[in-house]
Amino acid sequence: SKRDGLFWKMYPHAVLVRLIQMGIMLGAGIGYFVDIDGVPVLHAIEHQFLYHFKDADGRWRVFYQTMGGDLEVTPGDGRWFVFAPWGWDRFWLYGCWQAVGKFYLAKLFANDQRDTWGNRFARGILWVNAPTSSTTAERDLVASILANAVTPPVLALLEGWKLNSVDVQGTGFAVWKDASENANNEIRMALTGQLVTGGGQSLGFGSGAIFADIQNSLVNNDAGALAEAIHYQGLVFWSEEQG
């Protein structure tokens, strides 16, 4: 297996996946090494336990909050591991969360609104023609019955009252559908820089060199940053310790 041996014990695949995701979305994936049977094994931490401030020298410092006190995150000291594809300084400004978050929320709202529209479309609109001889109390009573009726309503009406309904004929659902599709496209653009690989269509490019360009500019950059972090923040330090 390609994942046998000491390297994958030090760097579990699932942990690397989490750190890559956090690095791309949040600007940095941060972990620390725990000694297990003489081997440093990488663990990932969540960002809600981090805080940042600028010291007197104007340098941004990152700390990890623990029950035993706050620990400074220092990449390359043998304990901490940081995958920051756009750099360690103020990394939170460069993650994709800002671009993706807005459209992720927009998609959720669009789906909720489309569901609401669908419910209205399925139920239609009910109204009552009240006879001129009806009193305000009678009209309020019928309105209350309709407001609390199950779908479809089953009502017993006084003589002279007539219940009608009409189907909703509008196409408002298309607005929410377009909003959801637009949000998906914007998220693809934020994460991949284009729609080709994200959408699975050629968009007229066929199998040309654009796919290689995408791979080189995005995938290889992330892979290079990860490989550099693994090398200098884990392998070099541990190898020197082992002599």
N, C-alpha and C positions, 0 to 999 in steps of 0.2 A: 504494500500500500504506500502511496505517496505521502501519507500522513503518519507513518510509523516513525519512531525514533525520538530523539531528545528535543529537536526543534519544535515539534507539534505538541510535546508535553509542556514546553515553556510557553508556547503561543497557541492555545486551544483555538480551533477554527471558529467556534461560536463567539468567542470573546473578540477575535479580530473582526468578525462581521459587525458586531455591535459598535466597536470603536470606529470602523469605517463609516457606518451609518451616522454616528454622532459627529464624526469629523466633517462629513459633507453637509449635514443638516444644521449643526450647531457651531461649526467652525473648528471644533477640536474634540477628539475622542481621548479621554483621559483614563488611565488605569495605573495599577501598581502591582509590584511583584510580591508574591508570598512564597516563602521557602517551604517546599514540600519534599521531604526526603532528600534534601540537599540540592534540589533543583528549583530555581525561581520560576514560579508559574504566574502568568499574567491574569489579573482580574480587572474588570471594568467597573467604574463608579458612575453614579448618576449626577447630572449637573446641578440638581437642586441643593447638593451639599457643598457647592463651590461658591466662593465670593472673591471679588477682585477689588484692588485699590491701588492708587499710585503713591509710591513712597516719596521721601524728600528729594531723592535724586531724579524724580520724574520717570521712574521705571514701574511698569505695571507688574504687580505681583498677584499670584493666584494661591488661595488657601483652600484646604479641604477640611470641613468641619467634622469632628469625631466626638464621641462621648468622652474621650480622654484629653481633648484639647484640639486646637486648630493646627494643621500641618501644612507647611508651604510646599506647593507642587514645584519641584525642580527637575525638569527633564534631563535625563542623562546622568543622574547621581546614583544610578543602580537600583533605586526604589521606584521611581516614577516613570511612566511611559506616556508620551503624548503624541498622537497623530493629528497634526494641524496642517492640512494641505495648503492653507493660505498664510501660514506663519503663526507664531505663538503670541505675538503682541496684539492685544485687543482682538483676539480671534473671533469673538462673538459678533463682530460687525460684518464678517465675511461669509458666514454660513448661509445656506439656502433657506433657512427658516423664515426670513423676512419676505422673500419672494413667494415661497410656497404657502405660508400661513394665510395670507390674505385670500388666496384663491381656494384654499382648502375650506375655509369658513364659507366663502361664497357658494361653493358646491353643496355644502351641508344645508345652507339656507334655501338654495334652489330646489333641492330634493324635498325639503319640508314643505315648501310652497307648492310644489307640483303635487304632493300627496294631498294637501288641503284642497287644491283645485280639483283633483280626481274625486274626492269625497263629495264635493259640491256638484260635480258633473253627474255622478252616479245617482245622487238623491234628487236632483232637480230643485225646483222652487215651488213651494206650496203657498196658496193664499185662499182666503175665504171671502166670498161675496156676502156681506151681511145685509139682511133686509132692513129697509128703512124703519121698520117698527121695532128693531132691536134696541136694547138699552146699552148704556156704557158698561154696566156690570156684566151683561151677557157677552159683549164683545171681548171684554177683558178675560172672561172665563174661557172662551174658546181659544183666545191667543195663548193663554196659559197651558191649555191642553196640548196645543200644537207644539209649544216650546219644549214640553216634557215627553212628547210621544216617542215611541220607539219607531224604528224604520223597518218596513213601511208603517205609517200610523194607521191605527184602526179606531175610528171615531164614530160615535153615535150623535147625530146632529139634530137639532130641532127642525121642525117643518118650516120650510122657507129658506133654510140655509143651504148654500151650495159650495162644495169643495172643488177646487181646480188645481191643476199642476201644469208646469211647462218645463221642458228640457232645456238645459243650458247649451247654447249652440256656438259659443265663442271658441277661440283657439288660443286662449291664454296659456295653456299648458306648453305651447311651443316656446314661449318666453323663458320658462324655467328650464326646458330641455336645452335651449341654446346656451343659457347661463352655465349649466352643468358641463356641457361640451367645451365651452370656452375656458372654464376653470381647469378642466383636464389638460387642455392644450397649453395653458400658461404654466401649469406645473411641469409638464414635459419640457417646455422651453427652459424653465429655471434649472432643471436637473440635468438635461442633456444638451441644451443649447440649440436644439432643432427638433423637428417632429418625425424625422425619418425612422430612426430606430425605436423611438417611443411609440409611434403609431403603427408600425409594422407595414407601412406602405412606401412605395418607391418615390412618390412625389416627382416623378420624371427623371430622377437621378439614376434609376436602374441599379446596377451593381458597380457603379463607377468608383472613383477614388475618394468620394466624399465620405464613405464609410471608414476608410483608413484614416482620413483626416480627423474624423470624430474620435476614433479610438486613440490616436496619438495625442490629441489635445485634451481629452478628458480622462479616459480610462488609464492611459499610461502615466499621466501626471499624478493621479491619485495613487497608483501602484508605486511610482517612484518615491513619493513622499512617505508612503507606508514602509517601503523597503529601507529607506534611510533611517526612519525612526527605529525599526527593528534592529538594524545593524548597530547604530551608535548608542541607542538607549538600553539595549539588552545584551546583544551578543558580545560586543567589545568589552563592556564592563565585566560581564560574568567570566569571559575567557581570561581576562587579566587576573581576576581573582583566583582562577584555577591554575594560573601560572603557564 
